[in-house]
Amino acid sequence: MNVNYRTLPTLLQQRRAFAHGSCHAVRSDNEYKVYSYQTLILTYDLLHGRTTYYNAEHYSRTTSRLQNILIRIFDTEKNEVCK
């Protein structure tokens, strides 16, 4: 599958692993993690169905674009940092 900003929301909603030029996601038995470049942006607990970590720090326009998509998909507050 060709991963781009149009297909990214669907992949995130389905909690699928993917690799894109600036971001990637990995899935294990219990967690789904999304990275921008090598920086962890989001961790989602698959067993409990909730976000356990969200990095709202500003890095670049590209990372901000990903963060805004994650906010919509994972219902995470823009300035919320889960730990």
Secondary structure as UniProt FT lines:
FT   TURN            5..7
FT   HELIX           8..13
FT   TURN            14..15
FT   STRAND          18..19
FT   STRAND          23..27
FT   STRAND          31..36
FT   TURN            37..38
FT   STRAND          39..45
FT   TURN            46..49
FT   STRAND          50..54
FT   HELIX           61..74
FT   TURN            78..79
//
